[in-house]
Amino acid sequence: MIVDAVLNPLQQDTLTEFFNIAMGRAAATLSRMVSEEVSLSVPQMRFVRRSEAADLIGATEDRVCSVMQTLRGHFAADAMLIFPETRSLEIVRVMIGDTLPLEDITEMEQEAMTEVGNIILNACIGTLSNLLDGDFTIGLPSFRVGSCSEILNGFRPALDELVLLLHINFSVERYAIQGYVVFLQDVAAFSSFVESIDRFLERAMNGAGAGM
Amino acid sequence: MSDMAKTVLIVDDSALSRMLIRKLILESHPDWQILEAPDGEAALTMAHARSPDLITLDINMPGMGGLDAAVALKQQCPSAKLAVMTANIQDSVRQKVQALGIFFVALVEKPVTREGVDKILFGL
């Protein structure tokens, strides 16, 4: 497997666990926003061609909406929150409550979804950044609607590079809301990222009892 | 804390977290026995054979989740003290953990730290 050639098992486990912790924080934020428990899957990690990513995250919906933020700096990645398009309005309604009439909610659907994505992705990215002691700039959130492969390809069909795919599924049972948080990371700029995982492991294992 | 050497079972699907919890416990208690299980099923088998004094559990794991495992482990080893160490820090999860009423330390938040592990070891 390609993943074994790039990351050893401990590095893979570290990265998956970081993502798990980061999503735990993000889910706590989302849970407060909807006043319901958010169920999380076990995070998955693999190296794939960008074009294969959509099949692997298990999205079965025809059209999805997404909020994407691009990370640059210590490592480069696209962080995305993806929901089925049909549930987007429901998500906004649940977040805002019954304080606004439906037509007003519809009008601000895109803006509200972008803000929801911004809050959740930042909870996740901020935790990852702290754990990796990384220095990132985070781009502004952008809202897109399309097929899952269009979203994950970043509407750039010409590029089909190898990426690290990290994804986790979440759901809010009461409102039948399901979604995905996906990180797609360019393998080209991978070495500094692997170095920061190793630095973390060295600190954790040799430091004066300071865990992660 | 009693001076007697204890047996601890760490239940977590992350090898990293198991390794760090093990390291932090052994730093303060080098003579303790540490067992590790990557999921609930393995934890039950191990607990049956070794009767641990303390069991730390993650919640989100493949197969049997940590809360179901905790209930089964408590039935199997009623004298074992149970603690949850998880990244799933939602209020509703905390409430579920508290409602079960079987945990010695309700919920310690990941990432694994010296303070978090001490919270579990204190008063054991």
Interface residues (C-beta under 8 A of the other chain):
Chain A: P9 L10 D13 T14 T16 E17 N20 I21 A22 M23 G24 R25 A27 A28 S31 R32 E36 E37 V38 L40 S41 V42 L131 L201 A204 M205 G209 A210 G211 M212
Chain B: D13 S14 A15 L16 S17 M19 L20 K23 L24 E27 N60 M61 P62 T86 A87 N88 I89 Q90 D91 S92 V93 K110 P111 V112 T113 R114 G116 V117
